[in-house]
Amino acid sequence: MAEDKKTESGKTRVKADDNVIFVGKKPTMSYVLAVITQFSEGTKEVHIKARGRSISRAVDVLEVVRNRFVSDAKHTIESGTEKITGENNIELNVSTIDITLTK
């Protein structure tokens, strides 16, 4: 379950829930299995999140899930940019994607 947490600015922040899949360097089918598992447990909405070079893998996960397993699923896509501090305190912009898949 998600837990609400107050931040210093007074805003309520929700911890990452079980229905969020963070895409990284694992094979695509590992993430597809995670999404299918979430839907089979009764979850109505799954978020697929990635950043940087993993964005294309996140889109692949979406397409495999929709084309092979859950053809009636609807999706919305949000993109953005995060600033991260790299080596030598250099600020870098990294692209992000959040795909919401609903059944």
C-alpha positions as CSV (number, residue, x, y, z in Angstrom):
1,M,0.0,0.0,0.0
2,A,1.1,3.6,-0.6
3,E,2.0,5.6,2.4
4,D,1.6,9.4,2.5
5,K,4.5,11.4,3.7
6,K,4.7,15.1,4.5
7,T,7.7,16.9,3.0
8,E,9.4,20.0,4.3
9,S,7.3,22.2,2.0
10,G,4.1,20.8,3.6
11,K,3.1,18.9,0.5
12,T,1.9,15.3,0.7
13,R,4.1,12.9,-1.2
14,V,3.1,9.3,-2.0
15,K,5.7,6.5,-1.8
16,A,6.1,4.3,-4.8
17,D,3.3,1.8,-4.9
18,D,3.4,-1.8,-6.1
19,N,1.8,-0.8,-9.4
20,V,5.0,1.0,-10.6
21,I,7.5,-0.8,-12.8
22,F,10.9,0.9,-13.2
23,V,12.5,-0.1,-16.4
24,G,16.2,-0.5,-16.5
25,K,18.7,-2.8,-18.2
26,K,17.0,-6.2,-17.7
27,P,15.5,-8.0,-20.7
28,T,12.2,-6.6,-22.0
29,M,10.3,-9.8,-21.1
30,S,11.2,-9.4,-17.4
31,Y,9.3,-6.1,-17.3
32,V,6.4,-7.6,-19.4
33,L,6.1,-10.4,-16.8
34,A,6.0,-7.8,-14.0
35,V,3.2,-5.9,-15.7
36,I,1.2,-9.0,-16.5
37,T,1.6,-10.1,-12.8
38,Q,0.2,-6.8,-11.6
39,F,-2.8,-7.2,-13.8
40,S,-3.4,-10.8,-12.8
41,E,-3.3,-9.7,-9.1
42,G,-6.3,-7.4,-9.8
43,T,-4.5,-4.1,-10.3
44,K,-6.5,-1.9,-12.7
45,E,-3.6,0.6,-13.4
46,V,0.1,0.0,-13.9
47,H,2.8,2.7,-14.4
48,I,5.8,1.9,-16.5
49,K,8.6,4.4,-15.8
50,A,12.0,4.9,-17.4
51,R,14.6,7.5,-18.1
52,G,17.4,8.0,-20.5
53,R,18.4,5.1,-22.7
54,S,15.8,2.8,-21.1
55,I,12.9,4.8,-22.6
56,S,12.9,2.7,-25.7
57,R,12.7,-0.5,-23.7
58,A,9.7,0.9,-21.7
59,V,7.9,1.5,-25.0
60,D,8.8,-2.0,-26.1
61,V,7.3,-3.3,-22.8
62,L,4.1,-1.4,-23.6
63,E,3.8,-2.7,-27.1
64,V,4.4,-6.3,-26.1
65,V,1.8,-6.2,-23.3
66,R,-0.8,-4.6,-25.6
67,N,-0.1,-6.7,-28.7
68,R,0.3,-10.2,-27.0
69,F,-1.4,-10.2,-23.6
70,V,-3.8,-7.4,-22.9
71,S,-5.2,-6.2,-26.2
72,D,-8.0,-4.1,-24.6
73,A,-5.6,-2.0,-22.4
74,K,-5.6,1.8,-22.8
75,H,-2.5,3.9,-22.2
76,T,-1.4,7.4,-21.6
77,I,2.2,8.7,-22.0
78,E,3.8,11.5,-20.1
79,S,7.3,12.7,-20.8
80,G,9.6,15.1,-19.0
81,T,13.1,16.0,-18.0
82,E,15.0,15.5,-14.8
83,K,18.2,17.4,-13.8
84,I,20.8,15.2,-12.3
85,T,24.3,16.0,-11.0
86,G,27.0,14.0,-12.8
87,E,30.7,13.7,-12.4
88,N,32.5,16.9,-11.4
89,N,29.2,18.5,-10.3
90,I,28.0,18.9,-13.8
91,E,24.2,19.2,-14.2
92,L,22.8,16.9,-16.9
93,N,19.2,16.8,-18.3
94,V,17.8,13.3,-18.5
95,S,14.6,12.5,-20.4
96,T,11.9,10.6,-18.5
97,I,8.7,8.7,-19.5
98,D,5.7,7.6,-17.5
99,I,3.4,5.2,-19.3
100,T,0.1,4.6,-17.5
101,L,-1.5,1.3,-18.6
102,T,-5.2,0.8,-17.6
103,K,-7.2,-2.3,-18.1
